[in-house]
Amino acid sequence: MFPTLIFVVAIVGAVIAIGALNFWLAKQRREALAAVAAGLGMTFAPKGEGALDDGLAALPVFQRGHGRKAVNALSGQIEDVQARILDYFYITFHGTGQMPHTQTITAFGLGNAPLPAFTLGPKGALHFLANLVSGRDIEFKAHAEFARHYCLRGPEEAAIRTLFDDKVLTFLDANPGWSVEAAGRWLVVYKPNRKVKPQEVAGFLEKVFEVFNKFGQA
């Protein structure tokens, strides 16, 4: 009985220690991102207040899984474009287990120049989303690298093909791993399951804005 009690106490202690570490890491990240927001002239909502307002929550990425939560939201203007940057978490279930997903997502406002709705993601990442993303896979035979790395779906195939011109496809050929979604007033850019470190936010913003710019919005 005594060894069993020691084992139970050790397990409880380990759980408490892990919880305390996670709490400390979350606090450190929150404080660092608040400082980043101030440096960029953006507002900061640590609990994600309003982060998914104005129709942003309707995009497919924010409809996936369970336990959805947006936190550490930065909001403001980037080169005169409305932008939001946030940490987004959700859980998917696989067999008897579950898989957590956390990524830093950047959303850009499209203003009065909306794009056809589409969802672009790394190959293999979108097939389980068939019930969330309308249309069939759209392929471009002249761009083998794009076909190798990406899956593209959307309900308006002709408009999407016009949008994904040679400039866009060539860029994506050379830059695998991005997820991009457009619907209504928003376009979102992120890398699945990548949470950007606070000290990397400025560089990450340059990259996601480059992706945004390829779609002719900047």
N, C-alpha and C positions, 0 to 999 in steps of 0.2 A: 504493500500500500504506500509506504513512504517514498520509494523510487517513483511510483506513479504520480504522487503529489508533486515531487520535484519536476518531473517532466511537464505536468500541466502548468506549473508556475513558470517554467522556462518558456513554454509556448506563449502564454499570456504576456510575459515580459517582452518577447520578440515582437508580438503583434503591436503592443503599445509603442515599442521603440520605432517600428516601421511607420506607424501612424504619426508619431511625433516628427520623424524625419520628413515625411511627405508634407506635413503641415508647414514645417520650416522652409522646405524647398518652394512650396506654393507661395508662401509669404515673400520670400526673396524674389521670386519671379514677378509677383504682383508689384512690389516696390520698384523693381528695375524697369518694368514696362511703364509704370506711372512716370518715371523720370524720362523715358524715351518719348512718351506722348508729349510731355512738357517741352522737350527739345524740338519736337516737330511742330509745335503749335497746335496739337490736337487735344481733344478732350479725352478723358479716361474714365471708363466705367468698370470697376473691378468685378462686379457681379454681372456684367453684361447687360445692364439696363438699357433697353431700346436698341440693342445691337441688331436684332432681326426685324425691326419695324419697317414700315414703308414697303411691304411686299417682299422683302428679302427672304423671309422664312419660307416662301413658296418654292424656292429653288430646290432641285432634287437632293443636293447634298444635305440640306437641312430637314429632309424627310426620311432619312435612312435610320434604321435601327431603333433602339430604345434608350431611355435614360439620357436623352439629348440635353446638352447644356452648353451655352455660350458664356465665356468669361473673359476678363482682361481685354475689353473692347476699346480700341482707339478710333476716334471719329474726327474727320476734318476734311481739309482740301489738300490734294497732291497735284501740283501744277494745274490748279483751277478745276480739278475733277473731284467730285464728291467721293470719299473713300472711307472704308471701315476695315479695320484689322482686328481679328479676334481669335481666341483659342476656342476650338469647338470639339466637343466630346460626344461620342455615342457608342453604343454597344451592339454588336451583332452576335447571333447565336449560330453555332456550328455543331451539329450533333447534340451531344450532351454537355458541351462546354460553351463558353462565351468569349468573345474577343473584343477588348476595348480599342477604340480608335480616337486618337487625338491629333489634330492638325491645326496649324495656323492658316487661317483663310483671309484673303483680302478681297473685298467687294468694291467694285467701281460703279458709280451711278452713270447711266447711259443718257440721262437728260431726255432731250426730244429726238434722239436718234437710236431707237431700239433696234436690237438685232433679232434675227430669227431664233427661236428657242432651240438650244442644242446642249448636249452633254458630251464632253470629250474627256477621256481618261486613259491611263495606261492599259495596254492590252490585257484582257482577262479580268480587269477590275469592274467592268460595266455589265457583264453578262448576267450577274445575279440581280441586276437592277431593272430587269425587263418590265416588271410591273410598275416601275416608277418613271421610266424614261420611254416616251412614245417613239414609234418608228423602228426601222430596222437599221442594222449597221450600214454606214455609208463608207464606201471604199474609193480610193483614187489609185488606179492601176499604174499611173505614171510615177507615183511616189512610193517606191518599195519600202523605204525606211519608215515612212508614216504608217503604212499598212502593217509593218512588223511591230511597231511600238505602240500604236494607238488604236482605240476603238471610238468611233463617233456615231452618235445617234441623235435623232430629232425628227419632228413630224413634218417639216417643210423641206424635203430633200433638195428641191431645185434652188431655193433661197440659200440653203446651207452650202451647197456646192459653189454658188456665186461668192459667198462670204469666204470660203476656204480656197482662196485663189493661190496662185503659184508662190506669192510672197509668204503667205501664211504657212503653206505646206512645207516650203523649203526651210523656214525657221523651225517648224516642229520636227522635221526630219533630223535636224542637227541638235535639237533640245528635247530629248525624251523625258518622260516622267511627270509632265504637267497634267493637272486636271483643270479644265476650264468649263464653266457653265454659263449660259445666258438665258434669261427669261424676264419678260416685263422690262422694268427699269434698271436691271442689274446684270453685271457680268462678274463672276467670281473666279479667282485664280488661286490655286494652292497645289501642294504636293501631298498626296495621301499619306497620312500617318507621320508627317514631319511637323514637329513643333519647333518653331524658330526661336533660337536663343535671343534674349534681349539685345545683346551686343551685335547681333547679326541682322536686326530689323531693318536698318538703313540700307544695307546691301541687298536684302531680300526685296525691299520695296522697289529698288531699281530694276531688279529682274522681273518682278510681276508687272511693273508698269511697262516694261518692254513687251511682255506678252500682250498686255492690254492694247498697246499701241499698234501691234500687228493687225488688229481687227479694225483699224482705221478710226478709232474713237478719240485719240489724243491729238 
